[in-house]
Amino acid sequence: MYIEFTLNGKKVSLDAQPQWTLLNVLREHFDLTGTKKGCETGECGACTVIVDGKNVNSCMVLIGSVQGKEVTTIEGLSQNGKLNPIQKAFAEKAAVHCGYCTPGMIMSVKALLDENPKPSNEEIKTAISGNLCRCTGYEQIIEAIEAIDWEGDCND
């Protein structure tokens, strides 16, 4: 099947097999390896990307379902060599340890902040509850999120 969608702001297309997942297409066909392959059952959140403004586990999304949609990966957040404010906050607050969960975590945070620029502590915890981290204990991640002054995708 022939698929067209927007990937990190650019129109893309490919001939795909219906059983291919968005995760595998991102990694194997577009070489976007920032989206991590974790459990492949939708439990860990390492593969989180944003599709039409909503965070999704890309391992659970069949490629045909993104036809005509907008997909954003971790690679789509930084602009002109500048980190996105979320990426910056994670680095500044030492919310990155091994880094495996970080891309998915950041994508979940972006979806949250796009919907609610000033989330409460409880809203933050709920938003990242689908992203498992085995290194940080979440305290530094939550501190990083609370420190973000979100005004969209600005990269000042």
Residue, then its C-alpha position, 0 to 999 in steps of 0.5 A: m500500500y502507498i502511504e503519504f503523511t507529514l513527518n517532522g514537518k515534511k511530506v513523506s511517502l512510501d510503499a508499505q506492508p499493512q502489518w508494518t508499525l509506525l515504529n519500524v517505519l520510522r527507524e528502518h525506512f526514515d532512519l529516525t532512531g531517536t524513537k526507541k524500540g522497547c517492549e513492542t507491546g505498548e507498555c513502556g512508552a519508549c516509542t512515544v511519538i505525536v500523531d495529530g497532536k496526541n501522544v501514541n505508542s508507535c509500536m502499536v500503530l499500524i502504518g496505514s493509520v497515519q495516512g494523511k496525518e502529521v507525525t512528530t518524533i524527537e528528531g522534529l523538536s529541535q530547530n536550527g541546531k537549538l534544543n526545544p525548551i523541553q529538551k533543554a529543561f531535561a538536560e539542565k535538571a539532570a532528568v536524563h540518566c541512561g537516556y533510553c526512555t528520554p525521547g518517549m518521555i519528552m514526546s509525552v511532555k510535549a503533548l501535555l504542554d501543547e494541551n495544557p501549558k501550566p499543568s499541575n503536579e498531578e497532571i504531569k504525573t498522569a501525563i508521563s504515567g505511560n512512560l517507564c523509567r528505571c533510572t531516575g525515580y521520576e523526581q528529576i523528570i517532574e522537576a524538569i517539566e515544572a521548570i518549563d515555561w512553555e510557549g509552544d515550540c519556541n527555541d530561544 
